Amino acid sequence: MGKSELLTGANATIGKNVMKKLPEVTLAFWIMKIAATTLGETAGDLFAQTLGLGYFLTTVALFLIFVVTLVVQLRSTRYNPFFYWTVILSTSMAGTTMSDFMNRDASAKYLSGGSKSLGWGPQGLGLGYPTGAAILVSLLIAIFVVWKFTGLTFAIRDIVTFRAEALFWSAILVSNTLGTSMGDFLSDSSGLGYAGGALLVTGLLAGLLALMWVPSVPNVLLFWIAFVLTRPLGATVGDFLTKPAAKGGLDLGTAGSSVALLALLIGLVSYAQVRERRGAVPRNEVLAENS
């Protein structure tokens, strides 16, 4: 093989490294995903309920934060763990309050401390969990249909174009909102309670893990189902941490739980950032190795 061919291969490697925008799907990925979605649940409830901002104002504010973090991620030229997980967190927080605004209303069931209202603006659309979930499932399916017709890959490791990444993040926002609705339904309406809901979702995820060794089941399909299911796991775990003991929770509060989860997520992201920097190969080193 000549030097020109080696340089071509080196340039292809460089292009792949530069264009890689999303992380590898490993065990650490799923641990960080669950931590981020659990924090999204507790932080969303902190702003909307504990601080009394309400679902409407909090949804508007968190959606704007999501847009800002997404622009930073889309403008990045390569995978940056801080940028990526900040968007995941912002979609989880926004998804929490978007789901609550869609499904809940101003009835006493959703208010605490004898409050008669929750923040400024509409208290909620009151669609209920089944109707809200049906709308979100339809929207998520529509995104995947559009994605399919573009001919772009669904595999996260191969998403390297702006259009594919934009579709990816659209699906993430809707799936996190849907996952919140599913988690709240399991916690509030199914009779399973917070711990029971979390155990059910954990069992479903274990089933998906077993299906990875079934050749006829595409891993891409398993990834997206798992991505949706980790959100209700985060929602039920978040509720279990924050809700009063009388309702089956640990009563740790939204503020304390959010601080602890944020510290955990910062530690995990910092570790991922260090690993990513160590794994990055400078351009001159790639050329030197292949010349």
Disulfide bonds with the S-S distance in Angstrom:
none
